[in-house]
Amino acid sequence: MLESGSAAEPVEALGGSARLGERLAQRGLIAADQIQPTLHLQERWGCRFGEALIAQGRIKPVELAETLADALGLPFADLIADPPDESLIDPRERDSYLANLFLPWHKIGEALVVACADPSPELRRFVTRLYGAQTRIAITGKFDIIWTVQRLFRDRLSHDASLRLDERSPEFSARRVVTKAQILLGVAAGLAILAGFLVSPALAAATCILLLAAFYGANIVLRLLLFGAAFIARSTGHRVTEAELAALDVASLPVYSILVPLYREAHMIARIAAALMRLDYPGIMAQTPPTRGLVNA
């Protein structure tokens, strides 16, 4: 029952994006009149047809995976209802699982079944090199793989998120507030001040007062400079016209991730999410004055 499947790209094996849209429409997951607009969005965004549908909220990732599995004659792997055999999971391949969106799922006889979100030729060759020619492919949802990896390696992922930078490059980490060099400098300065008070208390006191006044004055100057720069920046910056925006190739624009930290603010989530959804990019580039975050949230 488990076959290796075609080596063709999934969408190509279906006859193209339009054919995939027809299969989704036949299953009642999308309306037939949604196919063509999504094809235009796919071209504009430079992504795959299924990803464009998911981004619009028209289908769920698991529905796309089920459709692909059915179309390619491959089994569908529900990693939530039927988790992978943990004895097959290699902790050393954790990053590879996430980067390539695959997981060893089950072993049937001598054949290892690998669940993946994208059974592309490249992935097939990759898992064949890892596990051998008898490897079989099953289709699963992208987020099923991500959630499963997070569950299996929760402690290690949390450790890496908190401490990996400090362990690899402590000089770039904010975990250590004071460096050894700063500690040594502070001790040397403290000893110098103590020696000064022992030799000449009056001169040492006057020197300390002078240094404090200099630091205070420098702080005031810096604040004034920052205030002036902020005032000038409000009237600068490059703004584009609506015509220039219309001529842009949307697929070539940079992609931004918006991180919104929340702590005990559950009552704000709905308003923040709604405000984020109202952001118009790249249309925001033509707005004057510049939009300031979520001021309307």
TAZIVEN-V414553 format. One record per residue. N is the residue number from 1. PHI is phi in whole degrees, 0 to 359 (none if undefined). OMEGA is omega in whole degrees, -180 to 180 (999 if undefined). D_CENTER is the distance of its C-alpha to the mean C-alpha in Angstrom with 2 decimals. Layout:
N/PHI/OMEGA/D_CENTER ; N/PHI/OMEGA/D_CENTER
This chain:
1/none/180/36.53 ; 2/274/180/33.42 ; 3/248/-180/33.41 ; 4/288/177/31.29 ; 5/81/180/30.90 ; 6/289/178/30.92 ; 7/273/-178/29.24 ; 8/282/173/28.35 ; 9/302/-174/24.99 ; 10/309/-177/24.52 ; 11/291/178/24.86 ; 12/294/179/27.67 ; 13/296/179/29.41 ; 14/275/-177/29.50 ; 15/97/177/31.10 ; 16/107/-178/28.17 ; 17/298/-179/25.77 ; 18/298/179/28.79 ; 19/295/176/30.12 ; 20/299/178/26.95 ; 21/298/178/27.25 ; 22/296/179/30.88 ; 23/295/178/30.12 ; 24/295/178/27.69 ; 25/293/179/30.43 ; 26/297/179/33.04 ; 27/275/179/31.21 ; 28/77/-178/31.10 ; 29/274/175/27.31 ; 30/222/175/27.42 ; 31/273/-178/30.39 ; 32/300/-178/31.91 ; 33/282/177/31.77 ; 34/268/-175/27.97 ; 35/292/-175/27.74 ; 36/297/177/28.85 ; 37/301/179/26.70 ; 38/290/175/23.60 ; 39/298/177/24.84 ; 40/295/178/25.06 ; 41/295/178/21.50 ; 42/302/180/20.39 ; 43/293/-180/22.38 ; 44/293/-175/21.14 ; 45/276/-179/17.40 ; 46/68/-179/17.88 ; 47/237/178/16.25 ; 48/272/-176/18.07 ; 49/301/-180/20.41 ; 50/298/179/18.95 ; 51/295/178/15.44 ; 52/295/178/17.35 ; 53/295/-180/19.25 ; 54/296/-179/16.38 ; 55/298/178/14.78 ; 56/277/-178/18.29 ; 57/77/-178/18.64 ; 58/279/177/21.66 ; 59/223/175/20.93 ; 60/264/179/18.92 ; 61/305/-179/17.01 ; 62/293/178/19.90 ; 63/292/176/22.44 ; 64/296/-180/21.12 ; 65/297/179/21.25 ; 66/297/180/24.76 ; 67/294/178/25.93 ; 68/297/-180/24.82 ; 69/299/-180/26.45 ; 70/295/-177/29.58 ; 71/290/-177/29.81 ; 72/268/-180/29.42 ; 73/69/180/31.70 ; 74/249/178/29.23 ; 75/290/175/28.85 ; 76/261/-179/26.08 ; 77/254/175/24.47 ; 78/267/-174/23.66 ; 79/289/178/21.79 ; 80/277/179/22.15 ; 81/284/-178/25.89 ; 82/229/-176/26.59 ; 83/297/179/24.33 ; 84/291/175/24.49 ; 85/290/-174/27.28 ; 86/294/178/25.86 ; 87/290/179/28.55 ; 88/270/-176/26.89 ; 89/276/179/23.53 ; 90/256/-180/23.41 ; 91/304/-180/21.38 ; 92/290/-179/21.43 ; 93/261/-175/19.42 ; 94/305/-179/16.54 ; 95/295/179/14.02 ; 96/292/177/15.72 ; 97/303/-178/15.44 ; 98/286/-177/11.66 ; 99/292/-176/11.66 ; 100/255/177/14.56 ; 101/55/174/14.16 ; 102/213/177/17.66 ; 103/209/168/19.77 ; 104/299/-173/23.51 ; 105/256/-180/24.94 ; 106/219/175/28.73 ; 107/241/179/31.67 ; 108/242/-173/34.62 ; 109/66/177/37.52 ; 110/266/-176/36.45 ; 111/267/175/33.56 ; 112/268/177/30.00 ; 113/263/-179/27.95 ; 114/254/176/24.30 ; 115/270/-178/21.97 ; 116/220/178/19.34 ; 117/269/-177/17.30 ; 118/216/-178/18.58 ; 119/281/-179/22.08 ; 120/284/177/22.19 ; 121/303/-180/24.97 ; 122/297/180/22.70 ; 123/293/179/21.32 ; 124/300/178/24.92 ; 125/295/-179/26.20 ; 126/295/-178/23.59 ; 127/289/176/24.42 ; 128/293/176/28.07 ; 129/296/-178/28.04 ; 130/286/-167/26.50 ; 131/241/178/28.70 ; 132/106/-174/31.59 ; 133/289/-178/33.09 ; 134/276/-178/33.65 ; 135/299/177/29.98 ; 136/247/-175/29.42 ; 137/247/169/26.41 ; 138/233/-178/25.33 ; 139/259/176/22.73 ; 140/219/179/20.24 ; 141/280/-180/17.31 ; 142/303/-175/13.73 ; 143/285/174/12.84 ; 144/298/178/16.13 ; 145/293/-179/15.07 ; 146/299/-179/11.85 ; 147/294/180/14.08 ; 148/293/178/16.91 ; 149/298/179/15.28 ; 150/296/179/14.14 ; 151/290/-176/17.76 ; 152/289/-175/19.43 ; 153/241/-175/17.79 ; 154/304/-176/17.15 ; 155/296/-178/19.36 ; 156/291/179/18.15 ; 157/295/177/14.42 ; 158/296/178/15.57 ; 159/298/-179/17.84 ; 160/296/-179/15.41 ; 161/297/-176/13.03 ; 162/270/-166/16.28 ; 163/235/-173/18.53 ; 164/298/179/17.19 ; 165/297/-180/17.26 ; 166/295/-179/20.67 ; 167/286/-177/21.97 ; 168/273/-176/21.05 ; 169/222/-176/21.64 ; 170/302/-179/23.34 ; 171/292/179/24.40 ; 172/258/-175/20.90 ; 173/266/177/20.22 ; 174/270/-179/21.23 ; 175/294/178/22.43 ; 176/261/-174/25.78 ; 177/290/-178/27.08 ; 178/240/179/30.24 ; 179/275/179/30.62 ; 180/298/179/33.80 ; 181/297/179/34.99 ; 182/293/178/34.71 ; 183/297/179/36.59 ; 184/298/179/39.32 ; 185/296/179/39.60 ; 186/297/178/39.92 ; 187/296/179/42.58 ; 188/297/179/44.46 ; 189/295/179/44.44 ; 190/298/179/45.66 ; 191/295/180/48.46 ; 192/294/179/49.45 ; 193/294/179/49.73 ; 194/297/179/51.74 ; 195/296/179/54.03 ; 196/297/179/54.53 ; 197/293/178/55.63 ; 198/289/-178/58.00 ; 199/280/-178/59.57 ; 200/213/-176/59.67 ; 201/303/-176/58.21 ; 202/295/-180/59.01 ; 203/294/180/57.45 ; 204/294/179/54.32 ; 205/296/179/53.95 ; 206/296/179/54.43 ; 207/296/179/51.84 ; 208/297/179/49.24 ; 209/296/180/49.97 ; 210/295/179/49.70 ; 211/295/178/46.32 ; 212/298/179/44.97 ; 213/296/179/46.33 ; 214/294/178/44.70 ; 215/298/180/41.27 ; 216/296/179/41.74 ; 217/295/178/42.84 ; 218/296/178/39.93 ; 219/296/178/37.53 ; 220/296/179/39.34 ; 221/298/180/39.21 ; 222/298/179/35.46 ; 223/297/178/34.87 ; 224/295/178/37.18 ; 225/296/179/35.39 ; 226/295/179/31.97 ; 227/298/179/33.63 ; 228/294/179/35.21 ; 229/296/179/32.06 ; 230/295/179/30.22 ; 231/293/-180/33.25 ; 232/292/-176/33.44 ; 233/296/-179/29.74 ; 234/296/-178/30.22 ; 235/256/-180/32.61 ; 236/244/180/30.76 ; 237/107/-178/27.80 ; 238/267/177/27.74 ; 239/247/-178/27.87 ; 240/252/180/28.06 ; 241/271/178/30.36 ; 242/298/179/29.73 ; 243/294/178/31.38 ; 244/296/178/29.05 ; 245/296/-178/26.02 ; 246/296/-178/27.67 ; 247/276/-178/28.20 ; 248/287/170/24.57 ; 249/272/-174/22.78 ; 250/301/-178/19.70 ; 251/295/-178/18.03 ; 252/270/-178/18.45 ; 253/286/178/16.80 ; 254/293/178/13.67 ; 255/259/-179/10.43 ; 256/245/172/9.34 ; 257/254/179/6.77 ; 258/253/179/9.29 ; 259/261/-178/9.32 ; 260/241/178/12.65 ; 261/288/179/14.35 ; 262/228/176/17.13 ; 263/214/-179/20.09 ; 264/56/-179/23.03 ; 265/230/-178/22.28 ; 266/302/-178/22.14 ; 267/290/-178/24.61 ; 268/263/-171/22.26 ; 269/299/-177/19.32 ; 270/298/-179/21.08 ; 271/291/180/22.06 ; 272/293/179/18.72 ; 273/298/179/17.06 ; 274/296/179/20.05 ; 275/294/178/19.85 ; 276/296/-180/16.24 ; 277/293/179/17.41 ; 278/279/180/20.35 ; 279/298/-178/18.53 ; 280/250/177/19.83 ; 281/243/13/17.91 ; 282/267/-179/19.55 ; 283/303/-179/22.64 ; 284/297/-178/21.83 ; 285/292/-178/22.76 ; 286/261/-176/26.33 ; 287/279/176/26.80 ; 288/221/0/29.40 ; 289/287/-180/29.23 ; 290/305/176/25.53 ; 291/293/-178/23.55 ; 292/249/172/22.81 ; 293/59/-175/19.70 ; 294/253/-176/20.61 ; 295/297/-178/24.31 ; 296/264/-177/25.31 ; 297/292/999/23.34
